[in-house]
Amino acid sequence: MHPCCAGQILLLEHGRSPYDWLAKLQDKNAEKHAQRWGCYWNKDIGAILQKAELDVKARYDWHFGTTNWIRACPQRPPS
């Protein structure tokens, strides 16, 4: 385990593509996709990570930015 972490969080998430042409398709079909698959595929993963106040150690994306792998740790409170 990395010394900064009391634990690690591993995430594999669908997210909104940084490519406008694909993001528009995701937005247009988000409800239909969620009804069929139970997943909103156009979430802003970066904003979610910031709001969660996680210490992101690694982040990779594939499939034109729509599949995100994240390794993070809980942020330590200031000492």
Secondary structure, DSSP 4 states (H G I P E B T S, - for coil): --TT-SS-EEEEEE---SSHHHHHHHHHTHHHHHHHHS--TT--HHHHHHHTTEEEEEEEEETTTTEEEEEEEEPPPP-
